[in-house]
Amino acid sequence: MDAILELERVVKTYRKGESEVHALAGVDLSIERGEFLAIVGPSGSGKTTLLNIVGCLDSATSGVVRYDGKPLASMKEDERSEYRKRHISFIFQSYNLIPVLTVLENVELPLVIERRLGKDKIREKAREVIAAVGLSGMEGRYPRELSGGQEQRVAIARALVKEPLIVLADEPTANLDSANAEEIVDIMREINRTRGATFLFSTHDALVQKHARRVVTIRDGLVHADERK
């Protein structure tokens, strides 16, 4: 396999009053295509910061982040935006569904924003991925009519509909009971297996860690351990 993401000596520093907080203190990490990788560590260790930098929601203070061999910092703003829009999808613990849109409309939204496909093709792809997460027949429901587990399935479908190369999942099972969490992880493992998407989790959940094929532990903004299964 070849690396889809590479981080070299990545530092992220925030100012807090008169002091500086080092969220990342020099991270070196290489992530291969198709990995199912969990980043773990105590609160404040830098897990979410790392995901945000990889996803271009934030930028590193210093160091190099490469996507497919190309440094993100060398990209123009419109190139970084295109990279994020075309190749990266996010799954959050809070679901972030739009309450006035149906399940189908929420899932269609990323493709509508891209404006690359016609309406019929968008609908076809959305229905396909909704079926893949086990929600066929619920396309017309609104988020308020769903359980937490169902909402997270919609969020996963929305993340996958544009067929991203990389899925960044920040505590995706945090608000779910153990049964729903198990089902959600199984869905993501199947998508990883069948579609080859690279999954990168930030998590405290032992269930996610158990099913991950690689677990990277971060402490005090540094990689403390890197275990492959």
CORLIN-V978562 format. One record per residue. N is the residue number from 0. RES is the residue in three letters. OMEGA is omega in radians with two decimals (none if undefined). Layout:
# CORLIN-V978562
((N,RES,OMEGA) (N,RES,OMEGA))
This chain:
# CORLIN-V978562
((0,MET,3.08) (1,ASP,-3.07) (2,ALA,3.03) (3,ILE,3.10) (4,LEU,3.07) (5,GLU,3.07) (6,LEU,3.13) (7,GLU,3.07) (8,ARG,-3.07) (9,VAL,3.14) (10,VAL,3.00) (11,LYS,-3.09) (12,THR,3.05) (13,TYR,3.02) (14,ARG,3.10) (15,LYS,-3.03) (16,GLY,3.13) (17,GLU,-3.06) (18,SER,3.08) (19,GLU,3.09) (20,VAL,-3.13) (21,HIS,3.13) (22,ALA,3.02) (23,LEU,-2.98) (24,ALA,3.13) (25,GLY,-3.05) (26,VAL,2.98) (27,ASP,-3.09) (28,LEU,3.07) (29,SER,-3.08) (30,ILE,-3.09) (31,GLU,3.09) (32,ARG,3.06) (33,GLY,3.13) (34,GLU,3.04) (35,PHE,-2.85) (36,LEU,3.09) (37,ALA,3.01) (38,ILE,-3.06) (39,VAL,3.14) (40,GLY,-3.12) (41,PRO,3.07) (42,SER,-3.14) (43,GLY,-3.09) (44,SER,3.11) (45,GLY,-3.08) (46,LYS,-3.09) (47,THR,3.09) (48,THR,3.13) (49,LEU,3.12) (50,LEU,-3.12) (51,ASN,3.12) (52,ILE,3.10) (53,VAL,-3.11) (54,GLY,3.12) (55,CYS,2.98) (56,LEU,3.11) (57,ASP,3.13) (58,SER,-3.14) (59,ALA,3.04) (60,THR,3.06) (61,SER,-3.07) (62,GLY,-3.04) (63,VAL,2.98) (64,VAL,-3.13) (65,ARG,2.98) (66,TYR,3.14) (67,ASP,3.10) (68,GLY,-3.08) (69,LYS,3.12) (70,PRO,3.13) (71,LEU,-3.10) (72,ALA,-3.13) (73,SER,3.13) (74,MET,2.99) (75,LYS,-3.08) (76,GLU,3.14) (77,ASP,3.08) (78,GLU,3.11) (79,ARG,3.10) (80,SER,3.12) (81,GLU,3.08) (82,TYR,-3.13) (83,ARG,-3.06) (84,LYS,-3.02) (85,ARG,-2.93) (86,HIS,-3.06) (87,ILE,2.97) (88,SER,-3.11) (89,PHE,2.98) (90,ILE,-3.07) (91,PHE,3.11) (92,GLN,-3.10) (93,SER,3.08) (94,TYR,3.10) (95,ASN,3.04) (96,LEU,3.11) (97,ILE,-2.96) (98,PRO,-3.10) (99,VAL,3.11) (100,LEU,3.09) (101,THR,3.06) (102,VAL,-3.12) (103,LEU,-3.11) (104,GLU,3.08) (105,ASN,-3.11) (106,VAL,3.13) (107,GLU,-2.93) (108,LEU,-3.13) (109,PRO,3.13) (110,LEU,3.08) (111,VAL,3.14) (112,ILE,-3.14) (113,GLU,3.09) (114,ARG,3.11) (115,ARG,-3.05) (116,LEU,3.07) (117,GLY,-3.06) (118,LYS,-3.11) (119,ASP,-3.14) (120,LYS,3.10) (121,ILE,-3.13) (122,ARG,3.13) (123,GLU,-3.12) (124,LYS,3.14) (125,ALA,3.13) (126,ARG,3.14) (127,GLU,-3.09) (128,VAL,3.03) (129,ILE,3.08) (130,ALA,-3.11) (131,ALA,3.12) (132,VAL,3.01) (133,GLY,-3.09) (134,LEU,3.08) (135,SER,-3.11) (136,GLY,-3.11) (137,MET,-3.05) (138,GLU,-3.07) (139,GLY,3.14) (140,ARG,3.08) (141,TYR,-3.12) (142,PRO,-3.12) (143,ARG,-3.13) (144,GLU,-3.07) (145,LEU,2.99) (146,SER,3.11) (147,GLY,3.11) (148,GLY,3.11) (149,GLN,3.08) (150,GLU,-3.14) (151,GLN,3.06) (152,ARG,3.09) (153,VAL,3.13) (154,ALA,3.09) (155,ILE,3.13) (156,ALA,3.12) (157,ARG,3.13) (158,ALA,-3.02) (159,LEU,-2.97) (160,VAL,3.14) (161,LYS,3.09) (162,GLU,-3.10) (163,PRO,3.04) (164,LEU,-3.07) (165,ILE,3.06) (166,VAL,3.12) (167,LEU,-3.04) (168,ALA,-3.10) (169,ASP,3.14) (170,GLU,-3.02) (171,PRO,-3.13) (172,THR,-2.98) (173,ALA,-3.07) (174,ASN,-3.06) (175,LEU,3.02) (176,ASP,-3.00) (177,SER,-3.13) (178,ALA,3.12) (179,ASN,3.12) (180,ALA,3.13) (181,GLU,3.14) (182,GLU,-3.14) (183,ILE,3.13) (184,VAL,3.11) (185,ASP,3.12) (186,ILE,-3.10) (187,MET,3.07) (188,ARG,3.14) (189,GLU,3.09) (190,ILE,3.10) (191,ASN,-3.09) (192,ARG,-3.01) (193,THR,-3.07) (194,ARG,3.07) (195,GLY,3.11) (196,ALA,3.08) (197,THR,-3.14) (198,PHE,3.11) (199,LEU,-3.08) (200,PHE,2.80) (201,SER,-2.99) (202,THR,2.91) (203,HIS,-2.96) (204,ASP,3.13) (205,ALA,3.13) (206,LEU,3.12) (207,VAL,3.13) (208,GLN,-3.12) (209,LYS,-3.06) (210,HIS,3.11) (211,ALA,3.10) (212,ARG,3.08) (213,ARG,-3.14) (214,VAL,3.11) (215,VAL,3.14) (216,THR,3.10) (217,ILE,3.04) (218,ARG,3.12) (219,ASP,3.05) (220,GLY,-3.14) (221,LEU,3.04) (222,VAL,-3.10) (223,HIS,3.14) (224,ALA,-3.13) (225,ASP,-3.02) (226,GLU,3.03) (227,ARG,-3.10) (228,LYS,none))
